[in-house]
């Protein structure tokens, strides 16, 4: 899919940065591909980019408005539609990674036809997949996994891939979510695949490769999530990872949006991922802990590192603050 850039990032009326992770991902990894943001009056989130109307964005060179939010369930609420139509009327295409297809909204379809603009649904594919085979493939694979959703699995995978590339290693970042696909320009939104074929899709996404080639695969969901564990398990089985990196936000006490479900102990999380991963790769191992420490002061962060390194005997790092040098050192020893 050839996506038109640069973008105007649409933030809707979301509350909380985690629901705008697509916008932040595009801003952080494709800064030259954005001109500003569009927020509805009740929005409490900002990317720090200029607030622009669709017409202003078009005047500054924008070619599309990208829906930069990921609400629970991936639905497009009716009160967003006027802003989407305004973007089309300003000469912008619409790009979305949500579950709701742009082409399923009659008013939006009518406006696109009237203005001659395109509706681009990144999450959906017409490709069909086979069930997983479980057959061992050549090459090395790392999968980022998490104690919850929206806590750094994509960023961690991107930073690890970038570090291995810097070291001259053979490496490919494999995007499995809509934002990752937008950043990489290729990949597959794995949670839009029918459940029976998720593991097969993961096998297709990370095929056999050279023995010293690393596929760094973006994780999705969490085995501990009451809504999204299914896609996590299918991705884990199909990826057949040789290594996993557990991603965690030390400030969270419960699953985001599900307050009755506590965040698991990290030892328990590692154990569950490894036990499930051994179904398709008996040699799977956990090689590090990636932390989102954006809400920690320096003293608390340092204490958290010391505690986890002592308890788990694994590299502990924040990919944004620290990079992935220590983790890449561990991979070199595999």
N, C-alpha and C positions, 0 to 999 in steps of 0.2 A: 504494500500500500504506500503510495507516494503522498506523504502528508505535506500540506502547504504551510510554509513558515515565512515570517515569524508569527507568533500567536498573541492574541489577547487572552489572558487567563481568567476564566469565569469562576468566581468563588461562591456564587449564590448567596445564601443567608446562613451558612454553616457557623456553628459554635464549636471551637476546638480545632487546633492545628492538625490533629490526627485525621480529621475528616477532609482535610485539604491536602493530603499527602501527594496527590498527583501534581498539583500546582507547585508545591515545594520541590518535588523531584525535578520537574522541568526547569524551574528557576535555578536550582543548584547545579544541574548537570548539563543544561543547554542555555546558559545565560544569554547568548547571542540570538536565541530563537524566540525571545519574548520582548514585547514592547510595553506591557502594562497589565493591570488587573481591572476586572469589573466586579463590583460588589453590590448586592442588594442592600437596602437600608438597614436590615436587622443583622447583617453579617458582623461578627466580632473578630474575624481572622484577617490578617494581612500578610502578604508576601514581602511587603516593603517596596513593591513596585508602584509606579504612578497609577492613580485611579483615572481611568479613561472611559469614555462612552465608546460604543462600537464605531461611530463616525470618526471620533478623534483617533482611535486606534488605526482605522483604515488610512487616515491622512498621514500617519506616522509609518506606514508601510506594512501593517499587519495584513495577513492574507486569510487568517482563520481565527475563530474564537474556539478555544479548547476548554471543555468542561473539566476544570481542575479539581473536582471534588469527588469523594467516594462515600456517600451516605450509606447507612445500613440497608442492605438489599439492592443497592445500585439502581434505585428508581429515580425517575425525573419527575419532580412534583409539578403540578399544573401552574403554580405561580412563577416558575422559571421560564415558561414558554414565551411571554412577551419579550423578555430580554434576548432569547434565542432568535425570535423573529426579527428583532431590531438589528441583530448582528447580520443576518442574511440580507436585510434591506440596505445595510451599509456596505454590502459587497463582500462580506466575509463568508467563507465556508464554515461549517460546524464540524468539530472533531470531538468525539466522545469515546470514553472507555467504560461506560456504565453498562449494566445488564440490559436496561431498557433501550431498545434500538431507536435511534432517531427516526428511522423510517416507519415506526409504528405510531407516530404522533401526527394525526391528520393535518393539524394547523401548520406544523413545521414542514411537512412534506409539501403542502400547498404553497408556502412561502418560498421554499427552495425552488420549486418549479417555476414560480412567478418571477424570481430573481435570477434564475440560471445558476444557482450556487449548489455546491456539493454537500452531502451528508455522509460523514465518514465515521463508521463504527469500528473502532480499533479492536474491541474486545471479541468480536465475532469473526468466525472463519467459516468458509464453505468446505474446507478440507475435512475428510473423514479419516478416522483412525481405527486401527485394529486393537483388540484387547492386548494387554501386556503379555509378553512371552516369558519374562524372567530369565532369559538367556543372557549369560555374562558377556559383556562387550569389552573390547580393547580400549585402552585409554584410562585416564584418571578423572574422577568426578568429586567435586565438593558441593554440598548442598547447605544453604543457610536455613536453619530452623529456628523456631521461637517458642517462648513461654506464652506468647499472646500475639495478636495481630498488630500491625502498624507500630513497630518498635525498632525497625532498622534492618530487616533482612535484605531488602533491595540495596540499600546504601552499603551494607557490609559486603555483599557480593561484588558490587561495582568497585569498591576500594581494593578488595583482595585481587580481583582481576587486573586492575590497573597496576598494582604493585608487582604482580608476577610478570606482567608485560614489561614493566620498567626494568626488571631483572633479565629480560631477554628470554623468558620462558614461553613455551607454546601454550596459549591460553585463549579461551573464548568465554565471554559472558553470555549466559543463556537466560533470556528474559522470559518470565512466566506470568507476568501481570501487565495490565494495560500501560502503566507508567513506564515500566522497564522496556516494553516494546517500543514506546514512543522515543525513549532515550537511545536504545540500541539500533532502531530501525528494522529490527527483525525479532522473531520470537513468537510466543503463543500465550494468550491469556488462558491459562490452564483451567481456571474455575468456570469457564464457559463450555468446557467439554463434558459430554454426557458421562456420568459417573463410571460406567462400565469400561470406558476407554481412556480414563485419565492416566493410568499407568502406561498404556500403550503410547499415548501422546507424549509422555515424558521420555519414553525410550526413543521416539522419533526426534524429539528436541535435542537429545544428547546422544548422538549415534556413536558407533565404534570409531576410534581415532588412533593416532600414534600412541605408542605406549607411554611416552613422556609428555603427552598433551593433557592439560587440565581443562575440563569444563567446569566453570564456576556457575552454579545454578541458583537462581533467585528463588528463595522459598516462599511459600504462601500459607497463611493461616497458622494454626497451632493444633497439635494433637490434644490439647487441653481445652479447646474452644468448643462450646456446646453447639455452635452453628456451623463452623467451618473446618472441623477436624477431618471430614471426609476427603476434601481435596488435598490436605496435608499428607494423609496416609497414601493416597494414590500417587502423589508426586514422589514421596519417599521410596515406595516400592519400584516405580518405574525409573527413577534416577539411578538406583543402585549405587549410592554414593560410597566412595572409599573413606570420605571424611565429612563430618558435619561440624558446623560452627553454631553454637547455641546463642541466639540473640535474646537480650533481656533488658527490660527497663527496671532498675532497682527501686524506683519510686512507686511503682504500681503494686497494689495489694490485691486487686481483683481483676478479672478479665474485663477489658474496657467495654462498657455497655451492658455487662452481665454481672451485677454486683454480688450475686449469690455464688459466684464461682471464683475461688481464691487462685491467685498465681501460685504455681507449684514450686516446691523446693527445687533448686537447680540440680541437685544430685538425682532426685526423682525424675526430673525432666530428661536429663541425659540418659538415664536408665531406660525410660520408656521409648525414647527415640531409637536407641541402640537395639533394644529387643525387637521392635517392629522392623527396623532396617535390616536385621539379620535374616529376614525372610528371603530377601533377594541378594544380599551381600553379607555373608558371614564374617567378612573382614572389616566391616564398618567400624570406625572409631570417631570419637569426639576429639577435635584438635584445638579447640579454643572457645572462649566466651567473649562475645561482642556485646558491649554495654552501651546503651543510650544514656549518657551522663549529662545531658544538656541542662537538667534541672538540679544538678549537684554542685555545691561549692567545692573549691579545690581540696579542702581538708577532708570532707566527706568522700569525695571521689577517691583520694589516695587511700583512705581507710577501707573503702569498699574493695579496691584492687587488692590490698594486702590480705583481706579476709578471704576473698574468693580464690586467690592464688594459693593460699595456705590450705584451704578446704578441698580444692578440686585438683590441684597440681597441674594446672593448664595455663596457657597464655591468656591474659585478660586485657582487653583493649577497647577503646572507643574509636571506631573507624574514622570519625570526623576529627577528633582531637589528636589522635595518636597515629593514624595511618594503620597499615597492616604489616609493617615490617616484622614484628615478632611472630605473627601468625605465618607469614611466608617462610620464615626461618624454620618453623615447625613442619611445614609442608615439604621443605627441602630434605628433611630427614626421613620422610616416608619412603 
